[in-house]
Amino acid sequence: DDDNDGIADVDEGSGLNDATGDADGDGIPNWLDTVDNGGSGDGSTTDYTDSNNDGIPDVYDTDGDGVANHLDLDSDNDGILDVDEGGNGALDTNGDGVIDANDAGFSDTDGNGQDDDSQAISEPDTDNDGVPDYLDLD
């Protein structure tokens, strides 16, 4: 949202929305509307919480399906996965919403849901007191 009006650039750029309009006809301008009344796709959020104070609401659900865009495999609900629509050539041959490059070689031997190769390395604790060296004063 380059102009910080609460409407995603993708919606404004496509002409589907403008800040001063009232796409869902509820009398609340789009920039202030916190619900997508009637499923009009006005690009509003369900909650304008901005936990990191960057001027961008934390959660968008532009297709109104109740799944936030950042968790939605098909954020515009057109039947084509976002990973395919991205246009960067990344393939998702098994249709799980994860590009093949990230599917290949995924190993989770400890069952914590994280790829073993991407997990943090334990901090050294040379005196074995349970406190990592960088925090240990003795």
Stockholm file with secondary structure:
# STOCKHOLM 1.0

chainA/1-138         DDDNDGIADVDEGSGLNDATGDADGDGIPNWLDTVDNGGSGDGSTTDYTDSNNDGIPDVYDTDGDGVANHLDLDSDNDGILDVDEGGNGALDTNGDGVIDANDAGFSDTDGNGQDDDSQAISEPDTDNDGVPDYLDLD
#=GR chainA/1-138 SS CTTCSSSCHHHHHTTSCCTTCCTTCSSSCTTTCCSCGGGCCCCCCSCCCCTTCSSSCSCCCTTCSSSCTTTCTTTTCSSSCHHHHTCSCCCCTTCSSSCHHHHTTCCCTTCSSSCGGGSCCCCCCTTCSSSCTTTCCC
#=GC SS_cons         CTTCSSSCHHHHHTTSCCTTCCTTCSSSCTTTCCSCGGGCCCCCCSCCCCTTCSSSCSCCCTTCSSSCTTTCTTTTCSSSCHHHHTCSCCCCTTCSSSCHHHHTTCCCTTCSSSCGGGSCCCCCCTTCSSSCTTTCCC
//
